[in-house]
């Protein structure tokens, strides 16, 4: 296959010395070679940059940008500003993609010319959808519900056409920590003319405590900031203007609900959803079991 489209991979990084080597191994050995790997070092204090420099020495596709710690939104925006590819992917520093991830993404990009490509996610504790075929979603309902963008919002789920991001001035909201992806991805889905599903393009999530540059307590504190409130108001207005509010607010629909009642009072409940079962006792979620097909 002739590699035509250039894919820019933006990797915001902070103190990632335990994870960045595996992340880069899966990038430099992709079956699709026409890649631009932009690592944005957000003021790391560990050995992350040294590890990246070793990879960059052997692979000229890797570019390292170092900046003062500003958080995930600022780091992602720096990467987007320096991306020169036809397509852009935001990639967390502690995750990895299957080796044919970008080959599958580019194949569908060339076939559909979609603004956004939606891949699959390997994270067992969450119910990310799998796709049986390539689908081109045009209506607001299909764009949101077939990708389940009303529920799952990490930026790394998607590969974006760079011209689409530029045209709509889509950037991450500075000053928001812990929820920054939500505003970027939901707005992108709503604004896109077409969203295509990509079966078999798998992104693997590694759960860690390494939120980019900030502790969990600081993230929790800052999510109540004026910046968050302003971003929420802006996004809700966009949903209203584009007719997306109804679909974004649709909850997950269970296949089946089983209840145990005493004197018409629900004591226990089992809710069967795609790929998982949730258990409730007196209305409280007491556990979730993942279904492996």
Secondary structure, 3 states (H helix, E strand, C coil): CCCCCCEEEEEEECCCCCCHHHHHHHHHCCCCCCEEEEEEECCCCCCHHHHHHHHHHHCCCEEEEECCCCCHHHHHHHHHHHCCCCEEEECCCCCEECCCHHHHHHHHHHHHCCCEEEEEEECCCCCCCCCCCCCEECCHHHHHHCCCCCCCCCHHHEEEEHHHHHHCCCCCCCCCCCCHHHHHHHHHHHHCCCEEEEEEEEEECCCCCCCCCCCHHHHHHHCCCHHHHHHHHHHHHHHHHHCCHHHHCCCCCCCEEEEEEECCEEEEEEEEECCEEEEEECCEEEEEEECCC
